[in-house]
Amino acid sequence: MRIVTLLNQMHPLKGFVYGSVDFGANRKDEKPEVIKVNLQEDRRMRGRSGKRGKPGPCP
C-alpha cells in the first residue's frame, strides 16, 4: 500500500490533498527518520470563513 493511500484512509484532511512523500534523515549518513508529506489545497473546494464556517472570503 502507498503512504498517501494510508493517510487518506486513516487521517483524511477536509479541504486538503496529500501530495508528494519523501523520507528524510537528520544527517546524510543516517537512516531516514522522518516522513515528509506535502499538503496541497484541494482546488475543488471553495474556501471557508474561519469565523462563520460558510463558503466565501473572510470579511
Helices and strands as residue ranges (DSSP letters): H 3-10, E 16-24, E 34-41
